[in-house]
Amino acid sequence: MVMNKIKIYFPIVLRLQQRSIIACLAVAASKGMTRIGKIDVKGAFIQTEMEGPPVYIRCDKNLTRLIVEVLPAIKKYVTPAGTLYCKLLKALYGCVQASRLWYNKLTKFLRELGYEHSPTDPCIMRKIVEGKVYLLVIYVDDILILASEEEMERLKKAFIEKFQWITMEISNSHSYLGMHLVMKDGYAVIDMTHFIDKLLENHGADVIEYATPASKDIFTVNDQSKPLNETDRKDFHTAVAKLLYLTKRARPDVMTATSFLCTRVTKATIQDRVKLRRVLGYLKRTRGWTLHLKIGEILRILAYVDAAFAPHPDAKSHTGIALFIGEALVFAASRKQKCVTKSPTDSELVALTDNIGFVELFFEFIGFITNVKMDVPIIYQDSTSVISLVTEGGGVARTKHLRVRIELCKEALDQKRIKVVHMPTGQMRADGLTKALDGELFIKFIVALLGLFRVSMD
């Protein structure tokens, strides 16, 4: 492909956030929605006009020969080398601006139908009709519709008139982005059992079953462990990447172990492979578990933020966050902190302040998709010393950047943008996102995260 080199337009990449899909499903289920729609626009890019500087493509000899057979008048434009240069009129797949042009065309059309963008996620659109909120979730040419059946039929008719080639399904269950979505009475379910089966088939068919995904030494690195050969390392990398995909969607209970394994993909050892196989063995034992999204009676943002002090070999701490709408988990993260801290209090402070902006942003997003004014979000912390620092001020910050973090949180509290509330460690839902748990603590952790009514490890 020959691109015009004067200027590249449309460099912005629009990416649907996974947490947005989960939040929209939870909200729709809480409104009593049991059937959702999915529209797939066929040939979306070739139904989109090119804009901006002209883009030319060079057709090779074989393609040129076929073009000339169909359109003999084109023969005079064939080059001595037997190729043909063409100006693109449609946004051919592979052009850097194709996705953006399609997105612009689609959203312009949807705005004409009364929909508007979310300020925090441009791939979520809403329409308010007589107090009811209809939502569209956009992933390239696949649009998930969370609306009444009358609205879905109106959208289907409008899409057919505009784009002609579409398929549409209306059901209580859909496959979407590798997930099986099921709408129940008052709650939604995200099922990735099929994905787990394929993962085990390719990477862990012979693993033994485990009751937990990791042992207490998950963060321990044995420098004497033999490195994997390149073939095994690549297989390890592929398996960890698939695990990461799974944890972000339906199985946050294996997130802590996966987070650590992600740090080992370029230097994996036999010890790391043993840890990977334990995660796969746990998934083999729990393959049928799904994520249940039931908000409950109270519509409010609740964030559980925790930290483990210096478990990594480079002495960095580990952050865990679990974000709920009511009782429905819509986002979880387990990640290594980017700076070294000198005490458990400092590591908890870093974890808290790293996530304040995200919690506020998500609060705005939920307000958009529900059209409800909610109470300010609550951030739960199990460190009383951190709560004292950010609510009362004072103390002696060891570095300037920690003082900035203290004042950042205190300002948000003084302006009543958030609330920070103490939560005992035994009830901290993010505890399992910072360390490996077992026994009753682990069962309590997964019941809270997955929204299960009970769990049996037998």
C-alpha positions, 0 to 999 in steps of 0.5 A, a space after each residue: 500500500 502506498 500512503 500519502 506522506 504529507 500528513 497522517 490524519 486521525 491518529 486517535 485510537 478509540 478503545 472500548 473499556 472492558 469495565 464499561 461493558 460490565 458496568 452497562 450490563 450490571 445497570 441494565 440487569 438492575 433495571 429489569 432488562 432480560 433481553 438485549 440486542 446485537 447488531 453486526 454491520 457487514 462490510 463496515 469499512 467499505 461502506 465508509 467514504 475516505 476523507 482527507 489527503 488522497 490515498 493510493 494503493 498499488 495492485 500486484 500483477 495477479 490482482 491487476 490481471 483479474 481487474 482487467 478481465 472484469 474491466 477491459 477499459 482499465 488496461 490502458 492504465 496498467 504500468 509496464 511492470 504489470 501493476 495498477 495504481 488506484 485511488 481509494 474511495 472507501 476506507 479499506 481495512 488496513 488504512 490507518 484512518 479506516 477505523 476512525 472514519 467508520 467510527 465518525 460515520 457510525 456515531 454521526 448516524 447515531 447522534 441523528 437518532 438521539 444518542 449522545 456520547 459518554 464523556 469518559 468512554 466515547 464507545 458508550 452512547 445513551 438515549 433518554 426517553 421518558 426517563 428511561 436510559 437506552 445504551 449502546 456499546 460500540 466495538 468497531 462494527 459490533 453494537 450491543 443494544 441495551 434498550 427496550 424491544 421497541 427501541 431495538 426494532 427502531 434501531 434495526 430499521 434505521 440501520 438497514 436503511 443506512 447500511 443495508 448489510 446487517 445482522 441483528 439478534 435479540 436474545 437473553 444471551 449473546 457471545 461478545 468479545 470472547 464472553 458469553 453474556 446472559 441476562 437473568 432476572 435482576 442480574 447478568 452473568 459473564 461466562 467464559 467456560 469455553 475460553 477456559 476449556 480452550 486454554 486448558 486444551 492448548 496449555 494445561 490438559 495434563 495439569 492436576 487440580 488445585 483449590 487455590 490459584 497460588 501459594 504464599 510464595 507467589 512473588 518469590 523468585 529463585 535466581 537458581 531456577 533454570 530458564 525455559 528454552 525459547 519454545 517453552 518461553 513462548 508457550 509460557 508467554 502465550 498462556 499468560 497473555 490468555 490468562 490476562 484476557 480472562 482475568 480482565 473479563 470474568 475471572 478476577 480470582 486468578 488476577 494476582 497470580 497472573 499479574 506476577 506471571 506477567 512480570 516473568 514472560 521475558 525471563 520465565 524459568 521452570 519455577 515460573 512454569 510451575 506457578 503457571 500450571 498451578 493457576 491452570 490447575 485451579 481453573 481446571 477445578 473451577 472451570 464452570 464458575 462465572 461472574 455474577 453482576 447483581 447491583 442490589 438495592 443501593 446504587 453507589 460506587 464502592 472501591 476497596 483499595 489495598 496494598 502489600 508491602 514490598 513482596 517483589 524481589 526489587 522491594 516494590 509493593 503491590 496494589 489491589 483495587 476492587 470497584 463495585 456498583 452496589 454488590 456488582 464487581 465491575 473492575 478489578 486490578 492487581 498491579 505492581 507499584 511503580 515506586 519503592 516505598 519505605 513502609 506499609 503506610 507509604 505503600 497504602 498511601 500510594 495505592 489509595 492516591 493512585 486510584 482516586 482519579 480513576 474512582 472519580 472518573 468512574 463515578 462520572 461514567 456511572 452517572 451518565 449511564 444511569 442518569 441518576 445523581 448518586 452519593 459520592 463514592 466510598 473508598 475503603 481502606 484498612 490502614 488507619 494511619 493512612 486514613 488519619 494522614 489524609 483526613 486530618 493532615 499532619 504527620 511527617 512525609 518522608 519525601 516530597 512526592 508523598 506529601 503531594 499524595 497526602 494533600 491530593 487525597 485531603 483536597 478530594 475529601 475536603 471538597 466532598 468528591 470522595 469518602 475514605 472509610 476504614 474497613 477491617 482487613 478481614 473484610 477487605 475485598 481487595 485483600 486477595 488482589 495483593 497476596 495469595 489467600 487460602 482457606 476461609 479467607 480465599 472462599 470469602 474473597 471469591 464469593 465477594 468478587 464473583 458475586 456467587 451465593 456460595 462456593 464449595 471447594 470439594 
